[in-house]
Amino acid sequence: MDVENIEKILPLKMALEEAFKKLGYTEPDMEAAVVLHIIDGISSAVLMGQPIDKEKLESFLIKKYDL
């Protein structure tokens, strides 16, 4: 990832880290990285025209993060 892309994603990364801190996660930076990778993967799938079961994915993430 080049510097320009890192600068664009930094506010989201910081917000995710803060959210995971407030939720009491022991490694909020790593949790934020995982979510960013999930977003990257979903974006790639959409761009490649792969089908995505949005409801199933949403349900999984809600359960995973106990929201």
FIKOLZA-1660 file (N, C-alpha, C; in steps of 0.1 Angstrom, whole numbers, plus 5000, padded with zeros to 4 digits):
% residues 67
   i   px   py   pz ch aa at
   1 5009 4988 5000  A  M  N
   1 5000 5000 5000  A  M CA
   1 5009 5012 5000  A  M  C
   2 5006 5022 4991  A  D  N
   2 5015 5033 4990  A  D CA
   2 5011 5044 5001  A  D  C
   3 5019 5054 5002  A  V  N
   3 5017 5064 5013  A  V CA
   3 5004 5071 5011  A  V  C
   4 5000 5074 4999  A  E  N
   4 4987 5081 4997  A  E CA
   4 4975 5073 5002  A  E  C
   5 4975 5060 4999  A  N  N
   5 4965 5051 5003  A  N CA
   5 4965 5050 5018  A  N  C
   6 4976 5049 5024  A  I  N
   6 4977 5048 5039  A  I CA
   6 4971 5060 5045  A  I  C
   7 4974 5072 5040  A  E  N
   7 4969 5085 5045  A  E CA
   7 4954 5085 5044  A  E  C
   8 4948 5079 5033  A  K  N
   8 4934 5079 5032  A  K CA
   8 4927 5070 5042  A  K  C
   9 4933 5059 5045  A  I  N
   9 4927 5049 5054  A  I CA
   9 4930 5052 5068  A  I  C
  10 4939 5060 5071  A  L  N
  10 4943 5063 5085  A  L CA
  10 4932 5067 5094  A  L  C
  11 4923 5076 5090  A  P  N
  11 4912 5080 5099  A  P CA
  11 4903 5068 5103  A  P  C
  12 4900 5059 5093  A  L  N
  12 4892 5047 5096  A  L CA
  12 4900 5038 5105  A  L  C
  13 4913 5036 5103  A  K  N
  13 4921 5027 5112  A  K CA
  13 4920 5032 5126  A  K  C
  14 4922 5045 5128  A  M  N
  14 4923 5051 5141  A  M CA
  14 4909 5050 5148  A  M  C
  15 4898 5052 5140  A  A  N
  15 4885 5051 5146  A  A CA
  15 4882 5036 5150  A  A  C
  16 4886 5027 5142  A  L  N
  16 4884 5013 5145  A  L CA
  16 4892 5009 5158  A  L  C
  17 4905 5013 5158  A  E  N
  17 4913 5011 5170  A  E CA
  17 4906 5016 5183  A  E  C
  18 4901 5028 5182  A  E  N
  18 4895 5035 5193  A  E CA
  18 4882 5027 5197  A  E  C
  19 4874 5022 5187  A  A  N
  19 4862 5015 5190  A  A CA
  19 4866 5002 5197  A  A  C
  20 4876 4995 5192  A  F  N
  20 4880 4982 5199  A  F CA
  20 4886 4984 5213  A  F  C
  21 4892 4996 5215  A  K  N
  21 4897 4999 5229  A  K CA
  21 4885 5000 5238  A  K  C
  22 4875 5008 5233  A  K  N
  22 4863 5010 5242  A  K CA
  22 4855 4997 5244  A  K  C
  23 4856 4988 5235  A  L  N
  23 4850 4975 5236  A  L CA
  23 4858 4965 5245  A  L  C
  24 4870 4969 5249  A  G  N
  24 4878 4961 5258  A  G CA
  24 4887 4951 5252  A  G  C
  25 4889 4952 5239  A  Y  N
  25 4898 4942 5232  A  Y CA
  25 4912 4944 5236  A  Y  C
  26 4919 4933 5238  A  T  N
  26 4933 4934 5243  A  T CA
  26 4943 4939 5232  A  T  C
  27 4940 4937 5219  A  E  N
  27 4948 4941 5208  A  E CA
  27 4940 4949 5198  A  E  C
  28 4936 4961 5202  A  P  N
  28 4927 4968 5193  A  P CA
  28 4933 4972 5179  A  P  C
  29 4947 4973 5179  A  D  N
  29 4953 4976 5166  A  D CA
  29 4952 4964 5157  A  D  C
  30 4953 4952 5162  A  M  N
  30 4952 4940 5154  A  M CA
  30 4938 4937 5149  A  M  C
  31 4928 4940 5158  A  E  N
  31 4914 4939 5154  A  E CA
  31 4911 4949 5143  A  E  C
  32 4916 4961 5144  A  A  N
  32 4914 4971 5134  A  A CA
  32 4920 4966 5120  A  A  C
  33 4932 4960 5121  A  A  N
  33 4938 4955 5109  A  A CA
  33 4930 4944 5103  A  A  C
  34 4924 4935 5111  A  V  N
  34 4916 4924 5106  A  V CA
  34 4904 4930 5098  A  V  C
  35 4897 4940 5105  A  V  N
  35 4886 4946 5098  A  V CA
  35 4889 4953 5085  A  V  C
  36 4901 4959 5085  A  L  N
  36 4905 4966 5073  A  L CA
  36 4908 4955 5062  A  L  C
  37 4913 4944 5065  A  H  N
  37 4916 4933 5056  A  H CA
  37 4902 4928 5051  A  H  C
  38 4893 4926 5060  A  I  N
  38 4880 4922 5056  A  I CA
  38 4873 4931 5046  A  I  C
  39 4874 4944 5048  A  I  N
  39 4869 4954 5039  A  I CA
  39 4876 4953 5026  A  I  C
  40 4889 4952 5026  A  D  N
  40 4897 4951 5014  A  D CA
  40 4893 4938 5006  A  D  C
  41 4891 4927 5013  A  G  N
  41 4886 4915 5006  A  G CA
  41 4873 4916 5000  A  G  C
  42 4864 4922 5007  A  I  N
  42 4850 4924 5002  A  I CA
  42 4850 4934 4990  A  I  C
  43 4858 4944 4991  A  S  N
  43 4859 4954 4980  A  S CA
  43 4865 4947 4967  A  S  C
  44 4875 4938 4969  A  S  N
  44 4881 4931 4958  A  S CA
  44 4870 4922 4952  A  S  C
  45 4863 4915 4960  A  A  N
  45 4852 4906 4955  A  A CA
  45 4842 4913 4947  A  A  C
  46 4838 4924 4952  A  V  N
  46 4828 4932 4945  A  V CA
  46 4833 4937 4931  A  V  C
  47 4846 4942 4931  A  L  N
  47 4852 4946 4918  A  L CA
  47 4853 4935 4908  A  L  C
  48 4855 4923 4913  A  M  N
  48 4857 4911 4904  A  M CA
  48 4844 4905 4901  A  M  C
  49 4833 4910 4906  A  G  N
  49 4820 4905 4903  A  G CA
  49 4816 4892 4910  A  G  C
  50 4823 4889 4921  A  Q  N
  50 4819 4877 4929  A  Q CA
  50 4807 4880 4937  A  Q  C
  51 4798 4870 4938  A  P  N
  51 4786 4871 4946  A  P CA
  51 4790 4872 4961  A  P  C
  52 4783 4880 4969  A  I  N
  52 4785 4882 4983  A  I CA
  52 4772 4881 4990  A  I  C
  53 4771 4872 5000  A  D  N
  53 4759 4871 5008  A  D CA
  53 4760 4881 5019  A  D  C
  54 4755 4893 5016  A  K  N
  54 4756 4904 5026  A  K CA
  54 4750 4901 5039  A  K  C
  55 4738 4895 5040  A  E  N
  55 4731 4892 5052  A  E CA
  55 4739 4882 5061  A  E  C
  56 4744 4872 5054  A  K  N
  56 4752 4862 5061  A  K CA
  56 4765 4868 5067  A  K  C
  57 4772 4876 5059  A  L  N
  57 4784 4883 5063  A  L CA
  57 4781 4892 5075  A  L  C
  58 4771 4900 5074  A  E  N
  58 4767 4909 5084  A  E CA
  58 4764 4902 5097  A  E  C
  59 4756 4891 5096  A  S  N
  59 4753 4883 5108  A  S CA
  59 4765 4877 5115  A  S  C
  60 4775 4872 5106  A  F  N
  60 4787 4867 5112  A  F CA
  60 4795 4877 5119  A  F  C
  61 4797 4889 5113  A  L  N
  61 4805 4900 5120  A  L CA
  61 4798 4905 5133  A  L  C
  62 4785 4906 5133  A  I  N
  62 4778 4910 5145  A  I CA
  62 4780 4900 5156  A  I  C
  63 4779 4887 5153  A  K  N
  63 4782 4876 5163  A  K CA
  63 4797 4877 5167  A  K  C
  64 4806 4878 5158  A  K  N
  64 4820 4878 5161  A  K CA
  64 4824 4889 5170  A  K  C
  65 4818 4901 5168  A  Y  N
  65 4822 4912 5177  A  Y CA
  65 4812 4915 5187  A  Y  C
  66 4802 4906 5189  A  D  N
  66 4792 4906 5200  A  D CA
  66 4786 4920 5201  A  D  C
  67 4781 4924 5189  A  L  N
  67 4774 4938 5188  A  L CA
  67 4759 4937 5189  A  L  C
% end
